[in-house]
Amino acid sequence: MLLLLAWLVAYPILIVAGEAAHVDALRAFVSRPGEWAALWASLWISLASVALAALIGVPLAFLFEWFEFPGRKALGALIALPAVLPPFVGVIAFLFLYGESGFISRALQHAFGLAQAPWRLQGAGAILLVHAYSMYVYFYLFTRAGLARLDQSMLEAAQALRAGRGRLFRRVVLPLLRPALTGAALLTFMTALGSFSAPYVFGGGFRVMTTQIYSTKVNGDLALAMVETLALALVAVGGLVLLRHTQGEDLLVALGKGTAPRRRPIRRPAVRALATAAGWLFAVLLLLPHLTLLLVSLVPYATWTTETLPPVLSLVNYRRVFSEPERLRPLFNSFWMASVSTAAVVVVALAAGWLVVRRRVAVRRWIESFLELPWALPGTVFAVALATTFGVSKPFALRHPRGLPPARPGARGGGGEPGRWPLGHAAARHAAAPRARARRGGEPRVRRGAGRLCVLHRALYIRHPAHRHRDHVQSAPERDGRGRGVRRGAHGVQRRRPLDRSPPVKRLSVLMAVCFVDMLGLMLVAPLMAFYALRLQAPEWLVGPLIASFAVAQLISSPVWGKLSDRYGRRPALLVGLGASAFAYLIFGFANSLWLLFASRIVQGMGGGTTGVAQAYVADTMQPTERAKALGWLSAATSAGVVIGPFIGSVAHRFGTEVPGLVAAALVLINVGFAWGWLPESRVPHAHTTTPSGRYVPLPGGG
């Protein structure tokens, strides 16, 4: 693991440092005022973005976490929506909404009869506006999470000691929130320092270091680009060290059996109405960029010129995207690159976490440092480092012999940052949560006690009169109750009721739909597999292995799905399996090579290995007298998919070679929506016990 991280993380940075060690490039960087101005601009823009994001996000977090008013839950979800927009998409939305020719400026221009737009969305102010809009979510979410973990008993104790509101906030609330605020500030600072989209679109003559690196690289001065990259990396590391020093090591953790602070209802009708109106107004303002994107997507090409609002709205753009493969391929490329990056991040992060926390290997400090380094560096810096090192066609080459690869159209990914590809996304996201400091709050005695309980190989059942109460060490959703509650015996053993309340008919119907759509999608594309292979000039003998690859993948994955469903639950296994099937059908629809056909069959087989999970769900939820009948209905749904699938595939193929795959993927995604909403978890959570102080200790053999 250490060698892998050193090759992916440290080696590219060392290559950049070596490339920057040119006297002429260093002399040019030091002697040019524009370089220092861009570096200073990046620094103060990042610090100002942190301040603006905190001014917006922290008060909103206190408002929605500590006060109760009509529409609080819906507004709290809507306010977090800016995190959904990718960086470059959000910048384009701001351009159409607030730019010189945007909706707002055109409306004001026509309303007041102005000869020109009332403003120009350009320069440092425009960049800060975009940063504040897109990054306040970090402070909002982090602060809300920190407030949810506060202990009401600590606040009551401080009030009993006659602490006023100001002192209570300074001496109790703020120290407990310091890790959350520091994490949000660090994330905002690093995101703003590496921002490329907003400075590139709205910067104009205002240069920051990311746009300066891009401009220098385009002009062909690669040595100077390396020096600029190294300078930006040093600023990022310096900011990381400074913020870590501000956080300190003496983190305060609230331990005990208390509950989170209760939300205070706003009792005055006028104040409550004012808070509700202000919340909805703010939510609408935050949703305007999303609504702008939706409106602009409905405008046909060359139909909107000088009008305030588009004169024509149509779905022609959507039809062109889904009917022309060359327009849909960028979306597909983004999807598969994001999927590959996510899978790589999960594998490396789990392996590193196991080595550092559970195994406590001797080089754990080095592993943690290598994991934090990509996250501490701006995306542009790491993109340049990866492109310089791995920009070759040979997969096992250690570096590119001539520096950066030539620029090509469409090479910018990740919201406009140049040169990002799945390796870059994976390496840069290894440390999305750099170090789980919360593990320091765990007591070794609790872990040792849990380890001794591992000798138990069966569940403990204690028959004592149970009573209901709140378990204060549960998570917030469980602590809220939601009408369930907890049963605890006299010796602390807890057993909860099954979480699902839906009728058996509804659950069985959803499971039948899962089996039906799974087999429908398989048979929808299976008869066409041979024709697709021959169309791609595959030899005839390869058609058999192509068709059999599905069964091989299913054979291997079925036991794995069963084990995962036993450990993590039936519902997550079914949802992940359906998602894998949808991804496989998309690959099949746009496969233009033989290896993509094989990939679609293998991924489809891995997703189809959840049939046993569906049967286990029936065994979990149905009475013994009803299980055989329910399994028979599942078999009937599977047979119906076998009958109907080939017919739908033949009809869909008449509209294009990619249509059968798209139809199958759409059906599976619709099924995912039904399963997400109507298929609760069937397995009862594991039993656990608690110590007299209220600490949670799991029982391995529990339910």
C-alpha positions in Angstrom: 0.0 0.0 0.0 2.8 2.4 0.9 4.6 1.8 -2.5 1.3 2.2 -4.4 0.6 5.5 -2.7 4.2 6.7 -3.2 3.9 5.9 -6.9 0.6 7.6 -7.4 1.0 10.6 -5.0 4.6 11.4 -4.1 6.3 10.5 -7.3 4.3 12.9 -9.5 5.0 15.7 -7.1 8.7 15.0 -7.2 8.6 15.0 -11.0 7.0 18.4 -10.9 9.6 19.6 -8.5 12.4 18.3 -10.7 10.9 19.9 -13.8 10.7 23.2 -12.0 14.4 23.2 -11.0 15.4 25.3 -14.0 17.3 28.5 -13.3 15.8 30.4 -16.2 12.2 29.4 -15.2 12.8 30.4 -11.6 14.4 33.7 -12.6 11.4 34.4 -14.8 8.9 33.6 -12.1 10.6 35.8 -9.5 11.2 38.7 -11.8 7.6 39.0 -13.2 5.2 41.0 -11.2 2.2 39.2 -12.8 3.2 35.9 -11.3 3.3 37.3 -7.8 0.0 39.2 -8.4 -1.7 35.9 -9.5 -0.3 34.1 -6.5 -1.5 36.8 -4.1 -4.9 36.9 -5.9 -5.3 33.1 -5.3 -4.5 33.5 -1.7 -6.8 36.4 -0.8 -9.7 35.1 -3.0 -9.5 31.8 -1.1 -9.5 33.5 2.3 -12.3 35.8 1.3 -14.3 32.8 0.0 -13.9 31.1 3.4 -15.2 34.3 5.2 -18.2 34.7 2.9 -19.1 31.0 3.0 -19.0 31.1 6.8 -21.1 34.3 7.0 -23.8 32.5 5.0 -23.6 28.9 6.1 -23.1 29.1 9.8 -26.2 31.3 10.6 -28.3 29.2 8.3 -27.1 26.1 10.2 -28.1 27.5 13.6 -31.5 28.7 12.2 -32.4 25.3 10.7 -31.0 23.2 13.5 -32.0 25.1 16.6 -35.4 26.6 15.7 -38.7 25.1 14.6 -40.9 26.9 12.1 -43.2 25.8 9.2 -41.4 24.3 6.3 -38.1 23.8 8.1 -37.3 20.3 6.8 -38.2 21.1 3.2 -36.2 24.4 3.3 -33.2 22.7 5.0 -33.0 20.2 2.1 -33.4 22.9 -0.6 -30.7 25.1 0.9 -28.2 22.2 0.4 -28.9 21.9 -3.3 -26.0 24.0 -4.5 -23.7 21.1 -3.6 -25.4 19.1 -6.4 -24.3 21.3 -9.2 -20.8 20.5 -10.7 -18.5 23.5 -10.6 -18.5 24.3 -14.3 -22.2 23.8 -14.6 -22.8 26.2 -11.7 -20.6 28.8 -13.4 -22.6 28.5 -16.7 -25.9 28.8 -14.7 -24.6 32.0 -13.1 -23.6 33.3 -16.5 -27.1 32.8 -18.0 -28.8 34.2 -14.8 -26.6 37.1 -13.7 -24.4 37.8 -16.7 -24.6 40.9 -18.9 -27.1 39.1 -21.2 -28.6 37.0 -18.4 -32.2 36.9 -17.3 -31.8 39.3 -14.3 -29.8 41.9 -16.2 -32.0 41.9 -19.2 -35.1 42.2 -17.1 -33.7 45.2 -15.3 -32.5 46.7 -18.5 -36.0 46.5 -20.1 -37.8 47.5 -16.9 -35.8 50.7 -16.5 -35.1 51.4 -20.2 -31.3 51.2 -19.8 -29.1 51.4 -22.9 -26.8 48.7 -21.6 -26.6 46.0 -18.9 -26.6 47.4 -15.4 -23.5 45.5 -14.5 -20.7 43.3 -15.8 -20.3 40.0 -14.1 -16.5 40.0 -14.3 -13.4 40.2 -12.0 -12.8 39.3 -8.4 -16.4 40.2 -7.3 -17.9 37.8 -9.7 -15.5 35.0 -8.7 -16.3 35.6 -5.0 -20.1 35.6 -5.8 -19.8 32.2 -7.4 -17.6 30.8 -4.6 -19.9 32.1 -1.9 -22.9 30.5 -3.6 -21.3 27.1 -4.2 -19.2 26.8 -1.0 -21.4 28.0 1.8 -22.9 24.5 1.8 -19.7 23.2 3.4 -20.2 25.4 6.5 -24.0 24.7 6.5 -23.7 21.0 6.5 -20.7 20.7 8.8 -22.2 23.1 11.3 -25.6 21.3 11.3 -23.8 18.0 11.9 -21.9 19.5 14.8 -25.0 21.0 16.3 -26.8 17.7 16.1 -24.0 16.1 18.2 -24.2 18.6 21.0 -25.3 17.3 24.4 -28.3 19.1 25.9 -27.1 18.2 29.4 -23.9 20.2 28.9 -25.9 23.2 27.8 -28.2 22.8 30.8 -25.3 22.4 33.2 -23.7 25.6 31.8 -27.0 27.5 32.3 -27.4 26.1 35.8 -24.0 27.7 36.5 -25.5 31.1 35.4 -23.7 31.3 32.1 -25.3 33.8 29.8 -26.1 33.2 26.2 -22.9 34.9 25.0 -20.7 33.0 27.4 -22.5 29.7 26.7 -21.8 30.2 23.0 -18.1 31.1 23.5 -17.2 28.6 26.2 -19.3 25.6 25.3 -20.9 25.6 21.9 -18.0 27.2 19.9 -15.3 24.8 21.3 -17.4 21.8 20.5 -18.0 23.1 17.0 -14.4 24.0 16.3 -13.6 20.7 14.5 -16.6 21.1 12.3 -15.8 24.8 11.5 -12.1 24.0 10.9 -13.0 21.2 8.6 -15.4 23.4 6.6 -12.9 26.2 6.4 -10.2 23.8 5.3 -12.4 22.3 2.6 -13.6 25.7 1.4 -10.0 27.1 1.3 -8.7 24.2 -0.7 -11.6 24.2 -3.1 -11.3 28.0 -3.7 -7.6 27.8 -4.1 -7.9 25.1 -6.8 -11.0 26.7 -8.5 -10.6 27.0 -12.2 -14.1 27.3 -13.6 -15.1 30.6 -12.1 -11.8 32.5 -12.7 -11.6 31.1 -16.2 -15.2 32.3 -17.2 -15.5 35.4 -15.0 -11.9 36.4 -14.4 -11.3 38.5 -17.5 -8.1 40.4 -16.9 -8.0 39.2 -13.3 -5.6 36.3 -13.1 -5.3 33.7 -10.3 -2.7 31.0 -10.2 -4.8 28.2 -11.8 -5.6 30.3 -14.9 -2.0 31.5 -14.9 -0.8 27.9 -15.0 -3.2 27.1 -17.8 -2.2 30.1 -19.8 1.5 29.4 -19.4 1.1 25.8 -20.4 -0.9 26.8 -23.5 1.8 29.2 -24.6 4.3 26.4 -24.5 6.5 27.5 -21.5 6.3 24.2 -19.7 9.2 24.9 -17.3 7.6 28.1 -16.0 4.3 26.2 -15.7 6.0 23.7 -13.4 7.4 26.5 -11.3 3.9 28.1 -11.0 2.5 24.7 -10.1 5.0 24.2 -7.4 4.4 27.7 -6.0 0.6 27.0 -5.8 1.3 23.7 -4.1 3.5 25.4 -1.5 0.7 27.9 -0.7 -1.8 25.1 -0.4 0.4 23.2 2.0 1.1 26.3 4.0 -2.7 27.0 4.3 -3.2 23.4 5.4 -0.6 23.6 8.1 -1.9 26.9 9.3 -5.5 25.7 9.6 -4.4 22.5 11.3 -2.4 24.6 13.8 -5.6 26.7 14.4 -7.6 23.5 15.1 -5.0 22.1 17.5 -4.8 18.7 19.0 -7.0 19.2 22.1 -10.3 18.4 20.4 -13.3 18.4 22.7 -15.7 15.4 22.3 -19.1 15.3 24.0 -19.4 12.0 25.9 -22.4 10.9 27.9 -26.0 9.9 27.7 -27.5 13.3 26.9 -29.7 14.2 23.9 -29.3 16.8 21.2 -30.7 20.2 22.0 -34.4 20.5 21.3 -35.4 22.9 18.6 -37.0 26.0 19.9 -40.4 26.9 18.3 -40.8 30.5 17.3 -43.9 31.5 19.3 -44.6 35.0 18.0 -46.8 34.6 14.8 -45.3 37.6 13.1 -41.7 36.5 13.7 -42.6 32.9 12.7 -44.2 34.1 9.4 -41.2 36.4 8.8 -38.7 33.5 9.3 -40.7 31.2 7.0 -41.0 33.9 4.3 -37.3 34.7 4.5 -36.4 31.0 4.4 -38.5 30.4 1.3 -37.1 33.5 -0.4 -33.6 32.4 0.2 -34.4 28.9 -1.0 -35.8 30.3 -4.2 -32.8 32.5 -4.8 -30.6 29.4 -4.3 -32.7 27.4 -6.7 -32.6 30.0 -9.5 -29.4 28.6 -11.1 -31.0 25.2 -11.2 -34.2 26.6 -12.7 -32.1 28.6 -15.2 -30.4 25.4 -16.4 -33.8 23.7 -16.8 -35.2 26.6 -18.8 -32.2 27.1 -21.1 -32.1 23.4 -21.8 -35.6 23.8 -23.4 -34.5 26.6 -25.8 -33.9 25.4 -29.4 -30.8 26.5 -31.1 -30.8 30.0 -32.7 -34.3 30.9 -31.4 -33.4 33.3 -28.5 -31.6 36.5 -29.4 -32.6 39.8 -27.8 -35.7 38.9 -25.9 -35.8 38.9 -22.1 -37.3 35.4 -22.0 -36.9 32.6 -24.6 -39.8 32.9 -27.2 -39.7 29.1 -27.9 -39.5 26.2 -25.6 -39.1 22.6 -26.9 -37.7 19.2 -26.0 -35.7 19.1 -29.3 -32.4 19.3 -27.3 -33.2 16.3 -25.2 -34.3 14.3 -28.3 -31.0 15.2 -30.0 -29.0 14.1 -27.0 -30.6 10.7 -26.8 -30.9 10.1 -30.5 -27.4 11.1 -31.5 -24.7 8.9 -30.0 -21.9 11.5 -30.4 -23.9 13.8 -28.1 -24.7 11.2 -25.5 -21.1 9.9 -25.4 -19.7 12.7 -23.2 -22.4 12.0 -20.6 -21.6 8.3 -20.7 -17.8 9.1 -20.4 -18.4 11.2 -17.4 -20.5 8.5 -15.8 -18.0 5.7 -16.3 -15.0 7.8 -15.2 -16.9 8.8 -12.1 -17.8 5.2 -11.4 -14.2 3.9 -11.9 -12.8 6.7 -9.7 -15.3 6.0 -7.0 -14.6 2.3 -7.0 -10.8 3.0 -6.9 -11.2 5.4 -4.0 -13.4 3.0 -2.0 -10.9 0.1 -2.4 -7.8 2.2 -1.5 -9.5 4.0 1.3 -10.8 0.8 2.9 -7.4 -0.9 2.6 -5.6 2.1 4.0 -8.0 2.5 6.9 -7.7 -1.2 7.8 -3.9 -1.0 7.8 -3.8 2.3 9.8 -6.6 1.8 12.4 -6.9 -2.0 12.8 -3.5 -3.3 12.0 -1.6 -0.2 13.1 1.3 -0.9 10.8 4.7 0.8 11.4 4.3 3.0 8.4 0.8 4.2 9.2 2.0 7.8 9.5 3.4 7.7 6.0 0.2 6.2 4.7 -1.9 8.9 6.3 0.4 11.6 4.9 0.3 10.2 1.4 -3.5 10.1 1.6 -3.8 13.7 2.8 -1.4 15.1 0.2 -3.6 14.9 -2.9 -6.5 16.5 -1.0 -4.3 19.2 0.3 -3.2 20.2 -3.2 -5.4 22.1 -5.6 -6.8 20.1 -8.4 -4.8 21.9 -11.1 -1.6 21.2 -9.3 -2.3 17.5 -9.1 -3.6 17.3 -12.6 -0.4 18.8 -14.0 1.6 16.4 -11.9 -0.3 13.4 -13.1 -0.3 14.5 -16.7 3.5 15.1 -16.6 4.2 11.7 -15.0 1.6 9.4 -16.6 0.9 11.2 -19.9 2.0 8.2 -22.0 0.4 5.5 -24.0 2.4 2.7 -22.4 0.6 1.6 -19.2 3.7 0.8 -17.2 5.8 3.8 -18.0 6.8 5.8 -15.0 6.7 9.3 -16.6 6.3 11.1 -19.9 9.7 11.8 -21.5 8.6 15.2 -23.0 6.6 16.7 -20.2 2.9 17.5 -20.6 0.9 15.8 -23.3 -0.5 18.0 -26.0 -3.9 19.7 -25.3 -6.9 18.3 -27.1 -10.5 19.5 -27.3 -12.6 18.3 -24.4 -9.7 17.3 -22.3 -10.8 19.4 -19.4 -12.8 17.6 -16.8 -13.9 18.1 -13.2 -15.6 21.4 -13.8 -13.0 22.8 -16.2 -9.8 21.7 -14.5 -7.3 20.6 -17.2 -6.1 17.1 -17.6 -8.2 15.3 -15.0 -8.9 11.6 -15.8 -10.0 8.7 -13.6 -6.5 8.2 -12.2 -6.4 11.8 -11.2 -9.9 11.7 -9.7 -9.1 8.6 -7.7 -5.8 9.8 -6.4 -7.1 13.3 -5.5 -10.1 11.9 -3.7 -8.3 9.3 -1.5 -8.5 11.7 1.4 -11.9 13.3 1.1 -12.1 12.9 4.9 -8.4 13.0 5.6 -8.1 11.6 9.1 -11.0 10.3 11.2 -10.1 12.1 14.4 -13.2 10.9 16.0 -11.6 7.5 16.6 -9.5 9.2 19.2 -12.6 9.6 21.4 -13.1 5.8 21.6 -11.9 4.2 24.8 -9.6 1.2 24.5 -11.5 -0.5 27.3 -14.7 -0.5 25.2 -12.8 -2.0 22.2 -11.2 -4.7 24.4 -14.5 -5.6 26.0 -16.1 -5.9 22.6 -13.2 -8.1 21.5 -13.9 -10.4 24.5 -17.5 -10.7 23.4 -16.4 -12.2 20.1 -16.2 -15.6 21.8 -20.0 -15.6 21.6 -21.3 -17.4 18.6 -25.0 -17.0 19.1 -27.5 -14.4 19.9 -28.3 -13.6 23.6 -32.0 -13.7 24.5 -32.8 -12.4 28.0 -36.5 -12.8 28.9 -37.1 -9.9 31.3 -40.0 -7.4 31.3 -38.9 -4.8 28.7 -39.6 -1.1 29.1 -39.4 1.7 26.5 -37.1 4.6 26.6 -34.9 6.6 24.4 -31.4 5.4 23.6 -29.3 8.5 23.7 -26.2 7.1 22.0 -28.1 6.4 18.8 -27.8 8.4 15.6 -30.1 11.4 15.1 -32.8 9.5 13.0 -33.0 6.7 15.5 -33.0 9.2 18.4 -36.0 11.0 16.9 -37.9 7.8 17.3 -40.1 7.9 14.2 -42.7 6.0 16.0 -40.5 3.0 16.8 -38.7 3.2 20.2 -36.4 0.7 21.8 -37.0 -2.3 24.0 -34.4 -3.1 26.6 -34.2 -5.9 29.1 -33.2 -5.5 32.7 -29.5 -6.4 31.9 -29.2 -4.0 29.0 -29.8 -6.3 26.0 -31.7 -4.4 23.4 -33.9 -5.8 20.8 -35.7 -3.6 18.2 -38.8 -4.3 16.3 -38.4 -4.9 12.5 -38.3 -1.6 10.7 -40.6 -2.4 7.9 -44.3 -1.6 8.2 -45.3 -2.1 4.6 -47.8 -4.8 3.8 -46.4 -8.1 2.5 -48.3 -7.7 -0.8 -46.4 -4.5 -1.5 -43.1 -5.9 -0.6 -43.7 -9.0 -2.8 -44.9 -6.8 -5.7 -41.7 -4.8 -5.6 -39.6 -8.0 -5.4 -41.5 -9.5 -8.4 -40.8 -6.3 -10.3 -37.1 -6.6 -9.4 -37.0 -10.2 -10.8 -39.2 -9.3 -13.8 -37.2 -6.3 -14.9 -33.9 -8.1 -14.2 -34.8 -10.9 -16.5 -36.6 -8.5 -19.0 -33.4 -6.5 -19.4 -31.3 -9.6 -19.8 -33.6 -11.1 -22.5 -34.1 -7.7 -24.2 -30.4 -7.6 -25.2 -29.5 -11.3 -25.2 -30.9 -12.2 -28.6 -29.1 -9.3 -30.2 -25.7 -10.2 -28.7 -24.5 -12.3 -31.6 -25.5 -9.7 -34.2 -23.7 -7.0 -32.2 -20.6 -9.1 -32.0 -20.5 -9.9 -35.7 -21.2 -6.3 -36.5 -18.0 -5.5 -34.6 -16.1 -8.1 -36.8 -15.7 -10.6 -34.0 -14.9 -14.2 -35.0 -17.8 -16.6 -34.8 -16.1 -18.8 -32.2 -16.1 -15.8 -29.8 -19.9 -15.4 -29.7 -20.2 -18.4 -27.3 -17.7 -17.1 -24.7 -19.4 -13.7 -25.0 -22.8 -15.1 -24.1 -21.3 -17.4 -21.4 -19.4 -14.5 -19.7 -22.7 -13.4 -18.1 -23.2 -16.8 -16.4 -19.6 -16.9 -15.3 -19.8 -13.5 -13.6 -23.1 -14.4 -12.0 -21.6 -17.7 -10.8 -18.8 -15.9 -9.1 -20.8 -12.9 -7.7 -23.8 -14.7 -6.3 -22.1 -16.0 -3.1 -20.5 -12.6 -2.7 -23.8 -10.9 -2.9 -25.3 -13.3 -0.4 -22.5 -12.7 2.1 -22.8 -8.9 1.6 -26.5 -9.0 2.1 -26.1 -11.0 5.3 -23.6 -8.4 6.6 -25.0 -5.1 5.4 -28.7 -5.9 4.6 -30.8 -7.1 1.7 -32.0 -3.7 0.6 -28.5 -2.2 -0.1 -27.5 -5.4 -2.0 -30.5 -5.3 -4.2 -30.1 -1.5 -5.0 -26.4 -1.9 -5.8 -27.1 -4.9 -8.0 -29.8 -3.1 -9.9 -27.5 -0.1 -10.4 -24.8 -2.4 -11.8 -27.3 -3.8 -14.2 -28.4 -0.4 -15.4 -24.7 0.5 -15.9 -24.1 -2.7 -17.9 -27.0 -1.9 -20.2 -25.7 1.6 -20.9 -22.3 0.1 -21.8 -24.1 -2.3 -24.1 -26.0 0.5 -25.8 -22.9 2.5 -26.7 -20.4 -0.4 -27.2 -18.3 0.3 -30.2 -15.7 -2.4 -29.6 -15.6 -6.0 -28.6 -14.1 -5.5 -25.2 -17.0 -3.2 -24.2 -19.4 -5.9 -25.1 -17.6 -8.3 -22.8 -17.5 -5.6 -20.1 -21.3 -5.2 -20.4 -21.9 -8.9 -20.1 -19.6 -9.3 -17.1 -21.0 -6.2 -15.2 -24.5 -7.4 -16.0 -23.7 -10.9 -14.6 -22.3 -9.3 -11.5 -25.5 -7.3 -11.1 -27.7 -10.3 -11.8 -26.2 -12.2 -8.9 -28.8 -10.7 -6.6 -31.5 -13.3 -7.3 -30.5 -15.2 -4.2 -30.8 -11.9 -2.3 -34.4 -11.4 -3.4 -35.2 -15.0 -2.3 -33.5 -14.3 1.1 -35.7 -11.2 1.4 -38.8 -13.4 0.9 -37.5 -15.8 3.6 -36.9 -12.8 6.0 -40.3 -11.2 5.6 -42.8 -14.0 4.8 -44.4 -16.4 7.2 -43.3 -20.0 6.8 -46.7 -20.9 5.4 -46.4 -18.2 2.8 -42.8 -18.6 1.6 -43.4 -21.3 -1.0 -46.2 -19.3 -2.6 -44.1 -16.1 -2.6 -41.1 -17.9 -4.2 -43.5 -19.2 -6.8 -44.6 -15.7 -7.7 -40.9 -14.7 -8.0 -40.3 -17.5 -10.4 -43.4 -16.6 -12.4 -42.2 -12.9 -12.6 -38.8 -14.2 -13.9 -40.5 -16.3 -16.6 -42.6 -13.3 -17.7 -39.5 -11.4 -18.2 -38.0 -14.2 -20.3 -41.2 -14.2 -22.5 -41.6 -10.4 -23.0 -37.9 -9.3 -23.1 -37.0 -10.6 -26.6 -40.1 -9.0 -28.2 -39.4 -5.6 -26.7 -35.7 -5.9 -27.7 -36.7 -6.7 -31.3 -39.1 -3.7 -31.5 -36.6 -1.3 -29.9 -33.8 -2.4 -32.2 -35.7 -0.9 -35.2 -35.2 2.6 -33.7 -31.4 2.3 -33.5 -28.7 -0.1 -32.3 -28.3 1.8 -29.0 -32.0 1.9 -28.2 -32.4 -1.7 -26.6 -29.6 -0.9 -24.1 -31.1 2.5 -23.2 -34.6 0.9 -22.8 -33.2 -1.8 -20.5 -31.3 0.8 -18.5 -34.3 3.0 -18.1 -36.5 0.1 -16.9 -33.9 -0.9 -14.4 -33.5 2.7 -13.1 -37.3 3.0 -12.7 -37.2 -0.2 -10.8 -34.5 1.2 -8.6 -36.8 4.1 -7.7 -39.6 1.7 -6.7 -37.2 -0.4 -4.6 -35.8 2.7 -3.0 -39.2 4.0 -1.9 -41.1 0.8 -1.2 -38.7 -1.9 -0.2 -37.6 -1.5 3.5 -34.8 -3.4 5.0 -35.9 -6.9 5.9 -33.2 -7.9 8.4 -33.6 -6.9 12.1 -30.6 -4.9 13.3 -28.0 -6.7 15.4 -28.7 -6.9 19.1 -26.4 -4.9 21.4 -25.8 -4.3 25.0 -24.7 -1.2 26.9 -22.4 -0.7 29.8 -23.8 1.0 32.9 -22.5 4.4 31.6 -24.5 4.0 28.5 -21.8 3.1 26.0 -22.7 1.0 23.1 -21.1 -2.5 22.7 -22.3 -4.8 19.8 -23.1 -8.4 20.3 -21.6 -10.4 17.3 -24.2 -13.1 17.4 -27.2 -10.7 17.6 -30.2 -11.0 15.2 
